[in-house]
């Protein structure tokens, strides 16, 4: 078999006098090594894509020669590479032909080499390397012209944008890579399931913590409203005194009063039914004292009300409210920190889910490529560079 890709181009004249441009590609066999096999196939595909169409595949085989494993592998490879060509445009040229009982054996073996050859291809027989004075020379030239005429009448097969068929070595490597990718996909899917569970928990924790935050904020707001109501200079009653007498008839007399308050008294007010009057009223920081004089019989005749500020009267409550608000604000801050942690954890889980799904998708694509018989020229060149790196 040919060891390298060889291309021969020339113009030939056929019977009608018309010139025909022919380009012959002599293709090498396989099993010369992983790097060489792939390099040859890339060269062939590049050449075919330049031609854009091809007329025939000529299988040249020595008559009664044993079809060895290399030839079979080569046939199988090219039939997958150019299925359209093998379905219609294959011809067989047998050299050193002679008719005997075994003449069909070689043809049958050739047909077994490719599932694409489901028909009986045209067979031609020629002799090789005849001398110029050989009597069979003219017959051989006529046969070659017949072969050319037959090829020219065949419909062309389009081969532009042709992909590279994988060699057995590449298939073997891709099979191993496929198993590795399936293992990675399985691992990523298991982790994806775990992360979905963790993400759901983080989301539930986030929602629960948000509800807790709202409840705490509402409670703090209530406490702040209470504090706002009490922590003010607004007046509030500190103490109250009134004169309430029960007599059958009017009596004139003087009553003294001394109002004391635990809270600082800011001011006071008096009231009477105009049948009496207040005298000698003295106010201190915590008391109001004086006298009320008049005629009294039955009922309330006079009263004194001492006032203080709300913030003074409710000082203890205000301090208690402030401490409670401070404690609850601290708890709220901790709660918000926990909510932020859960929220970040949920976001991280979502990012991990997205990343895992991306990894799984990438490996599915890579695994699908491993199962294909063909690869793009770009992929083939990459694989060739990888192989060269291993040599």
HELIX and SHEET records of a PDB file:
HELIX    1   1 UNK A   34  UNK A   51  1                                  18    
HELIX    2   2 UNK A   69  UNK A   81  1                                  13    
HELIX    3   3 UNK A   83  UNK A   88  1                                   6    
HELIX    4   4 UNK A  103  UNK A  112  1                                  10    
HELIX    5   5 UNK A  137  UNK A  152  1                                  16    
HELIX    6   6 UNK A  168  UNK A  230  1                                  63    
HELIX    7   7 UNK A  310  UNK A  313  1                                   4    
HELIX    8   8 UNK A  315  UNK A  371  1                                  57    
HELIX    9   9 UNK A  377  UNK A  390  1                                  14    
SHEET    1   A 2 UNK A   6  UNK A  13  0                                        
SHEET    2   A 2 UNK A  19  UNK A  26 -1                                        
SHEET    1   B 2 UNK A  53  UNK A  54  0                                        
SHEET    2   B 2 UNK A 157  UNK A 158 -1                                        
SHEET    1   C 3 UNK A  57  UNK A  62  0                                        
SHEET    2   C 3 UNK A  90  UNK A  95  1                                        
SHEET    3   C 3 UNK A 122  UNK A 126  1                                        
SHEET    1   D 2 UNK A 164  UNK A 165  0                                        
SHEET    2   D 2 UNK A 374  UNK A 375 -1                                        
SHEET    1   E 3 UNK A 235  UNK A 260  0                                        
SHEET    2   E 3 UNK A 287  UNK A 309 -1                                        
SHEET    3   E 3 UNK A 267  UNK A 272 -1                                        
SHEET    1   F 3 UNK A 235  UNK A 260  0                                        
SHEET    2   F 3 UNK A 287  UNK A 309 -1                                        
SHEET    3   F 3 UNK A 276  UNK A 283 -1                                        
END                                                                             
